[in-house]
Amino acid sequence: MVARTLLQFFHWYYPDGGHLWRELAEKSSDLARMGITDVWLPPAYKGAAGGFSVGYDTYDLFDLGEFDQKGSVATKYGDRSALEHATRALKDNGLRVIHDVVFNHKMGADEKERVHLRRVNPDNRTEIDDDTFEALAYTRFTFPGRKGRHSEFVWDMKCFSGVDHVEDPDEDGIFRLVNEYGDGEWNTEVDQENGNFDYLMGADVEFRNRAVYEELKFWGRWLAEQVPVDGFRLDAAKHIPAWFFRDWVGHMRETVDRELFVVAEYWHPDMDALKTYLELVDQQLMLFDVALHHSFHRAAREGEGFDLRTLFDGSLVSSEPDHAVTLVDNHDTQPLQALEAPVEPWFKALAYALILLREQGVPCVFYPDLFGASYTDTGGDGDDHRIEMPAIACLPKLIEARQRFANGGQTDIFDDAGCIAFVRHGTEDAPGCVVVMTNGPDTGKSIELGPDHASTAFVDFLGHRSDEVVTDDKGAAMFPVAGGSVSVWVRKDAV
């Protein structure tokens, strides 16, 4: 069975101009040969910024780059025909297609409505004023460029629970819309940050409105009729009531594919919060391992001062491995983004070895780490910064090693703060490997593999070490590793 390996095929600063779908189609066969099995696409529908939208400012879920809306027909990534071509190329090469679902909010309304609102304390969203006031809010979405194609549903103030900007009077803040849903309160079963983290941005979708609930289910079924759908990445899950995704994911599995792969972005490092969420959604999906990402970030920053034995402490993959998607970086953690906590390049090879070659979790590879990225943006200091994210040279080999050598049981040798190792023991039909890494100077790990590996030559599959290691008659040897690096030792006769 091929080990699942997910690739996030975009980043926040991917160039404009409709290139991504074409690039994805061109690279699909190479990705399959490398060992990628699943490709996570960026939001494929029209955002409020049209052809410049990364996709998380959702305007029209039913516009896959087909209609002249928000200043363009194509999205940032290309038009509908290019999307269809790219997803067909993925499927033709045996790759699964994972779609990004942004349901929490909508932006770029077509019309304003006069609404009744109540002001909310942004630091404690449970504090909602008793007094109401009238204002104009951007809450009516009619999609004039689409003219009712695919769906005739019109979104209005009854479809939303809150907004962050009103006019007449002009005011910014957080405002609870007064309508027939929720009795003036926010949704429950959301994260408890700021008292209640239902509201995030834009026009906040009201999932208690049955018409909205049914429209979003209809959209999921419709999408699967337009392009291949093998799974979903669920955006901003901590702001959406858990009961909705419990029902929506179940409905998608009943109507689209029972084997859908689903991972939710519940961006929280606390295991109690994540376990509670998994219970609320009936264990139907996976979550990103935020705590492990933060461990990688700290380890890269602290260098030799970081105790490698603690990398998995408090991680989701160590406590709920069947529900963990492990990652090194993503579009939110890359430099100059909202959750900026990048893993420095020198440590990324170590981090990827830890998520790609171990038994537990489903690893997610980030586009810039595979292909590199360069961009400029304004930082929190108000200055422009040029960012270079180099491709990690050994990453293609690590992905290949996952498919070829990450087989069999696993033994951890986490006995030294500056040098750790683990062994994948292989099976009767597939070879294993010995993975050794250090955040300090050149070193090594003495490991006994047993008589099945007696007097056997091993080589570093990554090429970080050019020497050979030959085990003794007990299958034991010292497996070296270069300073600040990782080696993946495999039997020479298996290469």
C-alpha positions, 0 to 999 in steps of 0.5 A: 500500500502506498503511503499517503503523502500530501503536497500543499501546491501553493503558498500565500505569495504565489505569483498572479496571472493564472499560472498555477493550474498550468504548472500543476498540470505540467508537474503532475507526472513528476509529483507522482514519480517522486512519491506524492499521492495527494495534492491540496489545491488553493481555493479554486473559486472567486474571491473578493479581490478577483484575479488577485485573490489568494482565495480566502476572501470568499465571494462566490463558491460557484465561480471556478474562474468561469464568470466576469466577476470582481474584475476578472473571469479567471481566478489568481490561479487560472480559469475553469478550463485550466482547473479542469485540465489540471485536475484531470492531469492529477487523476491521470497520474494517480494523484488524489485531489484535495480542495480547500473549503472556505465557509466561515465568511464571505467578502465583496458583497454586491449590495448593502442592506439596512440592518439592526446590529449590536456592538460586541466587545472584541476582547470578549465576544460574549459581551454584546450590547443590549442596545441595537442600532441601525446601519448599512452593512455589506450583506447582500450577495446576488452574483450579477456576473453569474446570473443564477447559473449553477445556483440561484441562491441569494445571500442576505443579512439573514445568512450572516451572524456578524460583520466588522464594518458598517456605514451610516454611521461609519464604524469599524468593530465587531457587530452582531446582526440582529435576525431570527437566528441564535437569539442574538448570541454567537454559535456555540461549539467554536473555540473559546478564545476571546470568550467565543471565536465564532466571528473572524472576519468579513460577513460571518456565515450563519450556519443555523440558517437552514437555507445556508446549511442546505446551500453549502451541502448542495455546493459540495455535491455540485463541486464533485460533479464539476471536477475530481474531489478526493478530499477537503481541507477545511479552513478556519474550523475553530470559528465554525460550529463543530456540529456543522462540519460533523454533518457536512463531512458525513453528508459528503461521504454519503453522497460523494465518496465514503473514502474522502480524506478530510483535514481541518485547520483547527489552529490550536496547540492545546491537545485538550482543545483538539481532542474535544473538537475531534469528539464533537465531529465524531472523529470523522476527520484529521487535524494539523499538528500545530504543536509539532510545527511550533516545536520545529520552529523553536528547534530551528531557532535555538540550534544546539540549545534545543533538546531534540528528545522533546520534539514530540512532547505535547504533539497531536501525532504522539497522542492521536496519530490516526488524526494527525496531519504533520507539517513543517510550514504552510501559507500562514506560517511563512514569513510576513504572514499572520501566523508567522513562525517559519522553520529555518532552512537548515532544520527543515531537512531534519523536520521533514525526515521526522514527518515523512519517514515515521509510522505516525501521521500523514505528512504535508509538504509545502510548495516553497520547500519543494520548489523555492519561493521569492517575494516582497511584502510589508512587514509589521514594522512598516518596511518592505522585506525581500523574502527568499525561501530556498528549496530544500535540496534533499526533500525530493529524496526524502519523499522518495525514501518514504515510499521505498524505505519507510516500512515496517515497525519503528524503534525510537532511539531518543537518548541524547539531547543533540542526536536522535535516531529511529529505525524502520525495520522493514518487512519481508517484502520491503526494506527499512532504514536508519534515520540519524540526525543532530543539531550539533557537530558531526556525531553518530549513533551506535545501533544494533539491527540484529543478525538479519543485517549482519555484515551488511553495507549501508549507504546514506540515501540522501548523499549527505555522507559519502562513506559506507557503514558495514555492520558486524556479525550482530548487525551492529554499527556506528551510523554517522551524521554530519553536523546540523544534518540528517542521514537516511541509512539504507542497505546498499543492496536495496538501493 
